[in-house]
């Protein structure tokens, strides 16, 4: 008699285990779904952070290359950075080798609508100056 009940009990425990696994998966999906819902403010804030990061990345890659190309002097860290954190970023460098053919100061501006250097000024002379349209 106990042999006859054994398959029923195993089937019952297997069913319970299957229900528990399915329940855990369902709870996981619900939790992930609730965490992915962002408010409009959170989405706007995240977009602003991404835009500022992209502006900064573009400036730190393009500006030092352009300055080295025009002056022969390698620059690394800007001495000053100005930005509205949405539309533009301007980085300024102070030259170290102005006596040896380098530069005294350089300013590079990147505008998000232009997608590249919009203004590069070296020693008060505009080397690159693209107008916004």
N, C-alpha and C positions, 0 to 999 in steps of 0.2 A: 504494500500500500504506500509505503514511503517512496518507492521507485516511481509510482504513478504521479505523485505530487511534485517530485523533483523537477521535471521539465516545466511544469506550470510556474513554480517559484522562480526558476532561472529566467523564464520568459517574462515574468512580472518584473524581476530586477533589471533585466535588459531593457524593458520598456521604460522603467523609471530612469535608468541611466541615459537612454536616448532622449527622454523628455528634459532631463536636467541639462544635457549638452545643448539641445535646441533652445532651451530657455536662456542659457548663458550667452549663446550667440545672439539671440534677439535683444537681450539687455545690452550687449556690446554695441549692436547697430543703433539702438536708441540713444545710448550715451554719445557715440560719435556724431550722430545726427544733431543732437542738441548742442554739442560743442562747436559745430561748424557754422551755426547761425550767428552772423555778426550784424551788429547794428550799422546803420548808414554812417554814423560818426566813426566807428571803428574801421570801416572800409576806407573812408576818406583819409583818416589818419595814416593807415597803412600805405595808401597810394602816395601820400605826401612824403613819407619816409623813403619809399622806393625811388621816387623822383629825385629827391635830394641826394640819395646815395648814388644814383646814376649820374647826376650832374657832377658830383665830387669825383667819381671814378673817371669820368670823361676828362675832367680838368687835370687830374693828377697823371693821366696818361698822355694827353695831347700837348699840354702846355710845356712841360719840361723838354719834350722832343723838339717842339718848335723853337724854344729858346736856345737849345744847343745847336740846332741847325743854323740859326741866325747869328749867334755870337761865338759858338765854339765852346762855351762854358756850360758844364753840367750843373743843373740845380736839382735839389732833392726836396727839401721841406720849405714851404712858403713861410715868409715872415708875417704875413697878414692874409686873412681871408674875409671877404665880404659876400653876403648872399641874402636874398629874400626867402631862401629855402623853397622856392617854387619855380621861378622863372630864370634866374641867372646865378652864377657864382663867379667872383673875381678873386684871383689869387695873385699875391705880390711877392716878389723875391728881391733881396738885396744882393748885388753881385759882390764877389770876393776878389776877383782878379781884374778890376777896372784898369789898373796900370798896365796889364799885360794883354790888352786887346779884348777884355771881357766887357762887362756892362756894370753900370752903377745900380740901376734898378729896372725891374721889369714887371709888367702887369698884364695878366691874361684873363680875358672874360669869355665864359661859355654861356650861351643862351639856349634854353631847352627848345625853343621853337626853331632854331637854326641848325641844331645838331652838329655843332663843331665850334671851332674858335671863331668868335665874332669880333674880337678885338685883341690885338697883341701890341703893347706899347713897350719899347725898350729905350731907355734914356730919353724919355719924353718925345720919342718919334714913333708915329703909328706905322708899324710894320705890316699888320693885318688890320683892316677895318671893313667889315661887311655890314651893310645896312639892314635893319630889320624891316620886313615888308608886311 
